[in-house]
Amino acid sequence: MTTVANFGGTSHHADLGGPVHWVDFGGPADGPRIVLVHGLGGSHLNWVLLAPLLAKKARVTAVDLAGHGLTNPEGRQTTVQANTRLLGRFLREVVGEPVILVGNSMGGLISLFQAAYDAELVRGLVLVDPALPMVLGTRPDPTMLGTFFMYSVPGLGERFLARSKTVPARRQVERLLEMVCADPSGIPEELKQASEHLIGERAKVEGLDKAFIEAARSVVFTISKRGAYHAAMSKVRVPVFLMSGDRDRLVNVASARFVARKYPHWRYDEYANVGHVPQMEIPGVVSERVLDWMDANRLSTSAS
């Protein structure tokens, strides 16, 4: 059985209106705190290749949002807004000090909202291919467009999701990696096995399909409100590092380039031949760039 423990992580649960699963990857006692926030349909496993590299110089934690990973819905909402509130509560009640938030996809959107509207516990913000409004004139990937269209239609989304789970766990993992990675062959076998194990654990839980559909529809609705999204961006006062893979099928790189031009004081890195999850595809590069950015912005020491 391959789990997060194989990557140096220790699982914990906190009671935050229901159990919330999080993983401690360790790090130096006097290091800054980094909290990793996964994307839609993701989990703590999205960070297991990057977290040990960051933990050489920081205390690193990954959290599973409601309806994701090993944080079961427990009757809780799984919208962007609800999970933003859950993240804020996690930072206050579990972490207890200002952190550097690192968010991927939906997790980037949630981390940005946290930094914009509940900022006292955020020192810095790293956006890894965050969910962003589409730039007018760009063409979305046809497969992604079709998938999210089905998620948005009541009844159809539920049937589509249920049908996708009828194939073996290994094939589910492979399909997901084909969608989010430019070259899925680079993902280690150990991570694929851990992902299969997590699918098996989640199959025992009721209500996860409903939770996922609610989260997916919320992401689409939130990024469609372009004015509100950019208003949130303009409120962020901490250092920001935005990065994007130029072969991201879920969030067109044109969206990241637009944001980088709009906020030139943010650092922007673009990675050639990388997809939606640079932290999984090129973890060594991402860790090096993040740690350099932290040094440049005086974020490399503990806030306390």
Secondary structure by P-SEA (a helix, b strand, c coil): cccccccbbbbbbbbcccbbbbbbccccccbbbbbbbbccccccccccccccccccccbbbbbbcccccccccccccccaaaaaaaaaaaaacccccccbbbbcaaaaaaaaaaaccccccccbbbbccccccccccccccaaaaaaaaaaaccaaaaaaaaaaacccaaaaaaaaaaacccccccccaaaaaaaaaaaaaaccccaaaaaaaaaaaaaaaaaaaaaaaaaaaaacccbbbbbbbcccccccaaaaaaaaaacccbbbbbbcccccccccccaaaaaaaaaaaaaaaccccccc
